[in-house]
Amino acid sequence: MSKKMLTREQAAIIGAYTGIACGPFSGIHEYAEKKLGRPIFTHEFGTGGVMDKLHEAAREDFLALCYKEQQS
């Protein structure tokens, strides 16, 4: 069985939603700025509720990545 790798965007979505990086931080940073609609300084990820806002903003994208049985 071959292993499938996450795309950079998928890894960013997972990191943004869970707070656990499974790809480069730069991908999460780019995704966060896109989802929150503003530039984000690196230190903001640890302050001011940015991660809480990002978690909520990434929810729909994260759920879209989740496994679903295929309908036949």
N, C-alpha and C positions, 0 to 999 in steps of 0.2 A: 504494500500500500504506500503510495507516495504521499509525502507531507505537503500540505498547502501552506504557503506563507501569507501572513497578513499584508495588505497593502499599507503604504505609509499613512493614508487617510484612515483606514480601519484601525490601525494602531493608535492614531491620534484620538479618534473617537473613544476608544476603550480607555485610554489614559485620561482623557478629559472627564469621562463619566465616573470612572472608578478611583482616580487618583493614583493609579499604579501604572507606571510607564512600561509599555511593552514595545516601544519604538523610540526614535530620537525625540528629545525634549523639544527641539525646534519644530517638529511636526505638531505637537500639542500646542505650542505657543501660536503658530500660524492659525490652527483651527480655532483656538480660543479667541483670537482677535477677530476672525471671521464671524463666529457665532455671537460674540458680545458686541460687535460693531464698533470697536474702538481699539486704539493701540493699548497694549498692556505691558507695563514694565515687569521684568522678571520677578522683582521682589513682591509684586502684588499677588502672586500666586499663593503667598503665605500669609496675606493680610487682607483685611477689608471685605471678606466674604466673596472674593472672586471665585474661589473653587466651588462655593455653594451655588453661585449664579451659573457657573459653567456646567456644573452637574445637571442643573435643571435644563439649561439650553441644549445639552447634548443628549438628553433622555430619548427623544424620538429617534435620533440617528443610532444610538446604542441599541435600542430595541429592534431596529430594522436589521441589525447584524445578527440577532439571536437566531438560533436554529429553529427551523419550522419543518414539519413533515410535509413532503410534497404530496399534493392531491393527485390521484391517478384517474 
